[in-house]
Amino acid sequence: MDVFSIILQILLGVGFLLFGMMKFGSKQMVENFKNYGYPNGFRILTGLVEIVAAALLIAGIWNEQLAAIGAFLAVATMIGAIFTHIKVKDKAKDMMMPLVLLVLSVVVLFSNYSFLLG
């Protein structure tokens, strides 16, 4: 694994950890999920998925299978976030963070998928 991949996994891991933790107590997140029309439990589930993705991305520095699984969770979560922003007709600027995280997660996923090939 090269230095770029390690740095990218650490940045994504820390980012998803912080965003995941925000889902548990941030008033802004509570309001956002309410505005999106999602139940409170879905906000908690999303936070848990983000924290698990973060842990897998960081552990993936030593195990590419874990990195790929974490990246897959991150990709799926960011696709959901983008569709949510589209659903509620948010401005494009509100979709930039999920879009950037999606692209970076795809890079990590494809740089660690070789374990699937055998």
N, C-alpha and C positions, 0 to 999 in steps of 0.2 A: 504494500500500500504506500502510495506516495504522500508527501507532506501536504499537498493541496487537499487530498481526500480527508486526511486526519483533521486539518483545520476546518474544513467544511462540515464534517461530522460534529466536531466540538461546537461550532457556531450554531448549527441547527439544533443540536442537543440542548444547549443552554437556552436557545430561543423557545423551543417547544416546552421546555421545563417551565420557563417563566410564564408563557402564555397559558399553559395548562394550569398552573397554580392560580393564575388570575381568575380562571373560571370558577374557583371555589369561593372567592370572597369579594371580588371587585364589583362595586355598585354599577359601574359602567357595563360590565359583562352581564349582570343580572338584567339590566335595562335592555341591552342589545338583544339578548335571547328572547326577552318578552316581545320586543318589536319585531323580531323575526317570526314570531308565532310559535316558538318552540317551548315545550314544557321545561320546568326547572330541572327535572331529572336528566334531560338531554344535555343541558349545560354541564352538569356534573360528569356525565358519561364522556362528553367531548374532552373535558379536562383530564379525565383518567386516561383516555386514549392518547392524548398529547404527552402526558407524563411517561406513559409506557413507551411511546415512540422515542422520546428523548433518552430514556435509559438504554433502549436498544441501540440507538445511534451512537451513544458514547461507548457502550460495551462493544459495539461493532468495530471499534478501533483495533480490537484484538481478534475479532471473529467476523468475517465478512458476511456470514449467514445472518447474524444478528443485525448487522448494518442494513442488509437488504430488507429484512422484515420491518425494521424501524422506519426505513425510508418508504416502504410500501404503505405503512400506516400513516405516515406524514403526507404522502401523495393523496391517499384516499380522503384524509381529513381536509386538505386544502382544496380538493375538488369540491367537496361538500360546502366549504366556506365560500368558494367562488359562486357556486350555484345559488347559495343563500343570498349573496349580495345581488345577484341578478334577479332573483325572485322578488326581493323587496325594492328593486329598482334603485339601488344605491348608485352613487356617482362612481365613475371609473377610478378616481383616486382612492376610494374606500376599498377597492379590490386589489390595490397594488401590493400590499404586504402579503396577502394569501397567494397572489400570483408569483411573487419573487420566491416565497417559501416553496411553492409548487415546483418551480423550475430547479431550484437548488436540490430539492428532495429527489427529483427525477435524475439529476446528475449523480447523486449518491447511489440511488437505486441501480442505475446502469453501470456504475463503476464497481459495484459489489455483487452483481448477479451471476458471476461466473460459477458459483457453487451449484447453480441450477443445471449447468451444462454438463456436470459430471466431473 
